[in-house]
Amino acid sequence: MDIAVLGTGSVGRAVSARLDQLGHAVALGTRDPEATTARDDHAAWAATSPGVRLMTFADAAATAELLVNASSGVVTLEVLRSAAVGDRDGTVLLDISNPLDFSGGFPPTLTVKDTDSLAEQIQREFAGLRVVKALNTLTAELMVHPGTLPEPTTVFVCGDDADAKATVTGLLESFGHADVIDLGDLSSARGAEMFMPLWLRIMGALGTGSFNIKVVR
Amino acid sequence: MDIAVLGTGSVGRAVSARLDQLGHAVALGTRDPEATTARDDHAAWAATSPGVRLMTFADAAATAELLVNASSGVVTLEVLRSAAVGDRDGTVLLDISNPLDFSGGFPPTLTVKDTDSLAEQIQREFAGLRVVKALNTLTAELMVHPGTLPEPTTVFVCGDDADAKATVTGLLESFGHADVIDLGDLSSARGAEMFMPLWLRIMGALGTGSFNIKVVR
């Protein structure tokens, strides 16, 4: 599949590298490709994923069959505007972002919560996209290599479009996720996003982000 | 131990019955013992836990060595005032409540979130208590009989007092919980309480509340 990953942080890198490894055609979108290329650690990373093509948000998104929002939640809407995803009606957007504001230090606050979610904000602004929230509940490496944990764990999909959720579920399964729970319509993303404060405290308690939850039933 | 359980809903019943079974002296506090006794289903339940003594909130709390808040989050502060727990300086309060407001239907909203928690509200109003948040992240029966799930799962403790957390952890272990993660000070209860929206959506997806999360690491 022709996939655009928007955002070059740890999530964007992990997801784009994994998609490349799985044989997809991957465009990695960034605000300023020259600035990204100039980063100290970029060349070493890029060498491990030679198939990933770095380009502007708009160029990356222009022809992709699937969009992945891997940007930080506080800039997500701005990134999606830069990517002109309003022109991509019908396209599936996998939204991995978390609406966390770290500007006041730790713990971060949520910029949206309880009666709304960032995923719903995206869906409202870009009504033609088919937004699916997923993978925001675990750390970047485990999103795409869940098999490094000692046993299978759980991830979630939230969205209003059943076909879009099926597409994303298939992608998650290709990453190695064996237990994908469909939480329902996109308003269920509120729950997935509000999991972050607990996730952050568990990370603090364990001293590592290398964990995930398994829904035992 | 002499324990007062405040609240006669599903949580208060499950916890008081289990504590009675484990040999503790259990007082079950309610607003109006006569009204509680008159409930259709009370006699049948009480017959299964003959050692649990039903009394007013204040009578139950008066001499208890450990207090358990099993009331609904929207009435918790009022219940604790009725129980006069402000007179019980130094006593450990295990707070199981969730700040959920169902008055607008499903999904409920959180009455406090993100930058504060119900547990912290309790601690601020009753500064002499040693508040520990725990067990609010799973359904009543699994709080006290986690062994009915097919494998061990995780619960959390949050609080400012290490000895109080050790007391509650011991209680949780006596219920059968093998993995108790100490999330840190009482502000970590924000994370535990904000897990509820995700819990409720998982319950909706699975069609049952008989599940719990296991932190796999």
Contacts between the chains, C-beta under 8 A, distances in Angstrom:
chain1	res1	chain2	res2	distance
A	107	B	187	7.4
A	107	B	190	7.5
A	109	B	114	5.6
A	109	B	115	6.0
A	110	B	113	7.9
A	110	B	114	5.2
A	113	B	110	8.0
A	113	B	113	6.2
A	113	B	114	5.9
A	113	B	194	7.7
A	114	B	109	5.6
A	114	B	110	5.2
A	114	B	113	5.9
A	114	B	197	7.3
A	115	B	109	6.1
A	149	B	216	5.2
A	149	B	217	7.3
A	150	B	216	6.6
A	151	B	216	5.6
A	153	B	216	5.0
A	154	B	213	7.9
A	156	B	198	8.0
A	156	B	202	8.0
A	158	B	201	7.9
A	181	B	202	6.4
A	181	B	205	5.3
A	181	B	206	7.5
A	182	B	205	6.0
A	183	B	198	7.9
A	183	B	201	4.4
A	183	B	202	6.9
A	183	B	204	7.5
A	183	B	205	5.3
A	184	B	201	6.2
A	184	B	204	6.2
A	184	B	205	6.4
A	187	B	107	7.3
A	188	B	201	4.4
A	188	B	204	7.9
A	190	B	107	7.5
A	190	B	197	5.5
A	191	B	197	3.9
A	191	B	198	3.6
A	191	B	199	7.6
A	191	B	200	6.8
A	191	B	201	4.3
A	191	B	202	7.8
A	192	B	198	6.2
A	192	B	201	7.9
A	194	B	113	7.7
A	194	B	194	4.5
A	194	B	195	7.5
A	194	B	197	5.0
A	194	B	198	6.5
A	195	B	194	7.5
A	195	B	195	6.3
A	195	B	198	4.8
A	197	B	114	7.3
A	197	B	190	5.5
A	197	B	191	3.9
A	197	B	194	5.0
A	198	B	156	8.0
A	198	B	183	7.9
A	198	B	191	3.6
A	198	B	192	6.2
A	198	B	194	6.5
A	198	B	195	4.8
A	199	B	191	7.6
A	200	B	191	6.8
A	201	B	158	7.9
A	201	B	183	4.4
A	201	B	184	6.2
A	201	B	188	4.4
A	201	B	191	4.3
A	201	B	192	7.9
A	202	B	156	8.0
A	202	B	181	6.4
A	202	B	183	6.9
A	202	B	191	7.8
A	202	B	215	6.1
A	204	B	183	7.5
A	204	B	184	6.2
A	204	B	188	7.9
A	205	B	181	5.3
A	205	B	182	6.0
A	205	B	183	5.3
A	205	B	184	6.4
A	206	B	181	7.4
A	206	B	215	7.6
A	206	B	217	5.9
A	208	B	217	7.0
A	210	B	217	6.3
A	211	B	215	5.4
A	211	B	216	6.2
A	211	B	217	3.7
A	212	B	215	7.9
A	212	B	216	5.7
A	213	B	154	7.9
A	213	B	213	4.3
A	213	B	214	6.8
A	213	B	215	6.0
A	213	B	216	7.1
A	214	B	213	6.8
A	214	B	214	4.5
A	214	B	216	5.1
A	215	B	202	6.0
A	215	B	206	7.7
A	215	B	211	5.4
A	215	B	212	7.8
A	215	B	213	5.9
A	216	B	149	5.2
A	216	B	150	6.6
A	216	B	151	5.6
A	216	B	153	5.0
A	216	B	211	6.2
A	216	B	212	5.7
A	216	B	213	7.1
A	216	B	214	5.1
A	217	B	149	7.3
A	217	B	206	5.9
A	217	B	208	6.9
A	217	B	210	6.3
A	217	B	211	3.7
